[in-house]
Each structure stands twice: as structure tokens, then as C-alpha cells.
Amino acid sequence: MANPNQYYDVVRRPLITEKSSKLQGLRNQFRFEVAPSANKSEVKKAIETLFSVKVVKVNVIRMPTKSRRMFGRPGQTRPWKKAVVTLRAGDTIDVS
């Protein structure tokens, strides 16, 4: 069995929004912020190891930078990567 500590830098945090909560109930899909260098197979191994579930499908999305203002000065957010993980029926992750 793999060491779970090596996967904590792949999966950064769960994304908890209204849309992600709705998808959890409808399609058994969970969203996570992942490392920008992570690919689908790394995300699948990390989720299966950390949460002891069976992953059916992984979709990875690159989120672009956005223009923002901080204290009246223009700036940009950092680009990041999001993963949408579909689990086997009956499996679940407690993200709260």
C-alpha cells in the first residue's frame, strides 16, 4: 500500500460550493483543488489512497487568471487546477 503522505501535495483542498454540493447528491461527483503539475492518473491514485474509495472518472480543468483590484491597484489571481472526481455508486467522501 502506498504512503498517504506523498499524496497530500497532489490534492490541496476540497472545493465546497453550492454547485459542488448539488453534484455530490446527483452524480456522486466531488471537486478538489489539485497541484498544477498533477495529471488525471495521479489525482485518481491520491483520492483512492487518501479517502479509501473507488474512483470511476477524473476530469481536470485549468482555471485561468482573473483580473482583480487590491487596495485600488490592479492585479491578477494565480492560475490553478481543479479536478472533478466521480466515485463508484455507494462510495462517498465526507468533505465537511
C-alpha positions, 0 to 999 in steps of 0.5 A, a space after each residue: 500500500 502506498 504512503 498517504 503522505 506523498 499524496 497530500 501535495 497532489 490534492 490541496 483542498 476540497 472545493 465546497 460550493 453550492 454547485 459542488 454540493 448539488 453534484 455530490 447528491 446527483 452524480 456522486 461527483 466531488 471537486 478538489 483543488 489539485 497541484 498544477 503539475 498533477 495529471 488525471 492518473 495521479 489525482 485518481 491514485 491520491 483520492 483512492 489512497 487518501 479517502 479509501 474509495 473507488 474512483 470511476 472518472 477524473 476530469 481536470 480543468 485549468 482555471 485561468 487568471 482573473 483580473 482583480 483590484 487590491 487596495 485600488 491597484 490592479 492585479 491578477 489571481 494565480 492560475 490553478 487546477 481543479 479536478 472533478 472526481 466521480 466515485 463508484 455508486 455507494 462510495 462517498 467522501 465526507 468533505 465537511 
